[in-house]
Amino acid sequence: MIDSLNEYIVAIYNLNKAQYGLIVVALMSVVGVSVGLFTEIVLRLFGIKGEQ
């Protein structure tokens, strides 16, 4: 599955650089939000709450 995803991303890179850039930005946004949510959950488990 990972190999086919890599091949898909390489094919998009070779065909359309703008679409590749949008996919990279979207994936990085998803990773950033995931890391933030995971960190928030871990900190709340330790009893640390952020200011709101």
C-alpha positions in Angstrom: 0.0 0.0 0.0 2.8 2.4 0.9 4.6 1.6 -2.4 1.5 2.5 -4.4 1.0 5.7 -2.5 4.7 6.6 -3.2 4.2 5.8 -6.9 1.1 8.0 -7.0 2.9 10.9 -5.4 5.9 10.6 -7.8 3.5 10.4 -10.7 1.7 13.6 -9.6 5.1 15.3 -9.1 6.1 14.5 -12.6 2.8 15.5 -14.2 1.8 18.6 -12.3 4.0 20.5 -9.8 1.2 22.8 -8.6 -1.0 19.8 -7.6 2.0 18.2 -5.9 2.6 21.3 -3.9 -1.0 21.4 -2.8 -0.9 17.8 -1.7 2.3 18.4 0.3 0.8 21.4 2.0 -2.4 19.5 2.8 -0.4 16.5 4.2 1.8 18.7 6.3 -1.3 20.4 7.7 -2.8 17.1 8.6 0.4 16.0 10.3 0.7 19.2 12.2 -2.9 19.0 13.5 -2.4 15.4 14.4 0.7 16.1 16.4 -1.0 19.0 18.2 -4.0 16.9 19.1 -1.9 14.1 20.3 0.2 16.4 22.4 -2.9 18.0 23.9 -4.3 14.5 24.9 -1.0 13.5 26.5 -0.7 16.7 28.4 -4.3 16.4 29.7 -3.5 12.9 30.9 -0.7 14.3 33.0 -3.1 17.0 34.3 -1.6 19.9 32.4 -4.3 22.1 30.8 -3.4 25.0 28.4 -4.8 28.5 28.9 -7.9 29.3 27.0 
